[in-house]
Amino acid sequence: MLSERFGDAAAWAAQLHADHLRKGTTIPYVSHLFAVASLVLEDGDTEDEAIAALLHDAVEDGKTTLDDITARFGSTVGEIVDACSDTDEIPKPPWRARKVAYIDHLRDPNIAPGALRVSNADKVHNARCLFADYRAVGEDLWSRFNADAQSADAQLWYYENLAAAFQELRPESRLAQELSDTVAALRAAVESSPGRAH
């Protein structure tokens, strides 16, 4: 059962991200955080992992610090959030270098327990949204991203490598399989699109 800690984390996440929208949309960003927490809970996790899911982007997006999260919710939550953040540097390093480092980090045998589940859930929801948005707006989708990531090739490279890592690291996980299936569907949609530049 979830305790008041989860409710406190949900309220805080909503407050931290109150002015934050999903890229290129009018959808409140907190919808993503709740979706990731939902996927984590459905995958059979602990309350700490669900709380970390709600807060997994807060440090990376500059909304709070890891010390604040740890002080409020404990070291386990803090360690998972830390493991799920690809950087807290401002300005952020180049996109591809960050993503290569993040994928390598997932394979670190010392990664915080629970971090793989939270990260996998995060990437599943992102991939679902990418696929749905691509079907809605086509090649215009890529303009939402950083300059060094504004192409189907860049996004597919990243998500296919993530999917391979999670299949390797979580071979029995439904979330790992869903990520692979969603990314494969996105690639098929991109390759069959009449608007695709070749």
C-alpha positions in Angstrom: 0.0 0.0 0.0 1.1 3.5 -0.7 1.6 5.9 2.3 1.4 9.7 2.7 4.9 9.9 1.4 3.7 9.0 -2.1 1.0 11.7 -1.9 3.5 14.2 -0.7 5.8 13.4 -3.6 3.0 13.7 -6.1 2.0 17.1 -4.8 5.7 18.3 -4.8 6.2 17.0 -8.3 3.1 18.9 -9.5 4.4 22.0 -7.8 8.0 21.7 -9.2 6.8 21.2 -12.7 3.7 23.5 -12.6 5.0 25.7 -15.5 6.5 22.8 -17.5 4.8 21.4 -20.7 5.6 18.3 -22.8 7.8 19.3 -25.8 5.8 20.9 -28.5 2.5 20.4 -26.8 0.1 22.1 -24.3 0.2 18.9 -22.1 1.3 19.5 -18.5 4.6 17.8 -18.0 3.3 16.3 -14.7 1.2 13.9 -16.9 4.5 12.2 -17.9 5.6 11.8 -14.3 2.3 10.3 -13.2 2.4 7.9 -16.2 5.9 6.8 -15.3 4.9 6.2 -11.7 1.9 4.2 -12.9 4.0 2.0 -15.1 6.5 1.4 -12.2 3.6 0.5 -9.8 2.2 -1.9 -12.4 5.6 -3.5 -12.9 5.6 -4.5 -9.2 7.8 -2.0 -7.4 8.3 -0.4 -4.0 6.9 2.9 -2.8 10.5 4.4 -3.0 10.7 3.5 -6.7 7.2 5.0 -7.3 8.3 8.2 -5.6 11.5 8.3 -7.6 9.4 7.9 -10.7 7.5 11.1 -9.8 10.8 13.0 -9.2 13.0 11.4 -11.8 13.3 14.5 -14.0 13.4 17.1 -11.2 17.2 17.4 -10.9 17.9 17.0 -14.6 15.4 19.8 -15.4 16.8 22.1 -12.7 13.6 22.1 -10.6 15.3 21.0 -7.4 18.5 19.4 -6.1 19.4 15.8 -5.3 20.1 16.9 -1.7 16.5 18.2 -1.4 15.0 15.0 -2.7 17.2 12.9 -0.4 16.3 15.1 2.6 12.6 14.8 1.9 12.3 11.1 0.8 15.5 9.3 1.8 18.7 8.0 0.3 17.0 5.2 -1.7 14.8 7.6 -3.6 17.8 10.0 -4.1 20.0 7.3 -5.5 17.4 6.2 -8.0 16.7 9.8 -9.1 20.5 10.3 -9.4 20.8 7.2 -11.5 18.0 8.2 -13.8 19.4 11.7 -14.5 21.6 12.0 -17.6 23.2 15.2 -16.3 22.8 18.0 -13.8 25.3 20.2 -15.7 24.3 23.6 -16.9 24.6 24.1 -19.8 24.1 20.4 -20.7 26.8 18.6 -22.6 26.1 17.7 -26.3 23.1 15.5 -26.7 24.7 12.4 -28.3 27.6 12.3 -25.7 25.0 12.5 -22.9 23.0 9.7 -24.4 26.0 7.4 -25.0 27.0 7.9 -21.4 23.5 7.3 -20.1 23.2 4.0 -22.0 26.6 2.9 -20.7 25.6 3.9 -17.2 22.5 1.6 -17.3 24.9 -1.3 -17.7 26.9 -0.4 -14.6 26.6 -3.3 -12.2 26.6 -0.9 -9.3 23.5 1.1 -10.5 21.0 1.9 -7.8 18.5 -0.9 -7.3 15.2 0.1 -8.8 16.8 2.6 -11.2 16.5 0.2 -14.2 12.7 -0.2 -13.6 12.2 3.6 -13.3 14.3 4.3 -16.3 12.6 1.6 -18.3 9.2 3.0 -17.4 10.3 6.5 -18.3 11.5 5.4 -21.7 8.4 3.4 -22.4 6.2 6.4 -21.8 8.4 8.6 -23.9 8.5 6.1 -26.8 4.7 5.7 -26.6 4.4 9.5 -26.9 6.9 9.7 -29.7 5.0 7.1 -31.7 1.6 8.7 -31.1 3.0 12.2 -32.0 4.8 10.9 -35.1 1.5 9.4 -36.3 -0.2 12.8 -35.7 2.4 15.3 -37.1 4.9 13.2 -39.1 8.4 14.6 -39.7 7.5 17.9 -38.1 7.9 16.0 -34.8 11.7 16.1 -34.8 11.8 20.0 -34.7 10.8 19.8 -31.1 14.1 18.4 -30.0 17.6 19.9 -29.4 19.4 20.9 -32.6 21.7 17.9 -32.4 18.8 15.5 -32.0 16.3 16.9 -34.6 16.0 13.8 -36.8 14.3 10.4 -36.9 17.8 8.8 -37.2 19.0 10.4 -34.0 15.9 9.5 -32.0 15.7 6.0 -33.4 19.4 5.4 -32.7 18.8 6.4 -29.1 15.6 4.4 -28.5 16.9 1.3 -30.3 20.0 1.3 -28.1 17.9 1.8 -25.0 15.6 -1.0 -26.0 18.6 -3.3 -26.6 20.0 -2.4 -23.2 16.8 -3.1 -21.3 16.2 -6.4 -23.2 19.7 -7.4 -22.0 19.4 -6.1 -18.5 15.7 -7.0 -17.8 15.0 -9.9 -20.1 11.9 -11.0 -18.2 10.3 -7.6 -18.0 7.1 -6.6 -19.8 8.4 -3.0 -19.8 11.5 -4.0 -21.7 9.5 -5.9 -24.3 7.0 -3.0 -24.6 9.9 -0.6 -25.3 11.3 -2.8 -28.0 7.8 -3.2 -29.6 7.0 0.5 -29.5 10.4 1.5 -31.0 10.0 -1.1 -33.7 6.6 0.3 -34.5 8.0 3.8 -34.6 10.8 2.7 -37.0 8.2 1.0 -39.3 6.1 4.2 -39.3 9.1 6.4 -40.1 10.3 4.1 -42.9 6.9 3.9 -44.5 6.2 7.6 -44.3 5.8 9.5 -47.6 7.3 12.6 -45.9 10.5 10.7 -45.0 13.6 12.3 -46.4 15.9 9.7 -47.9 
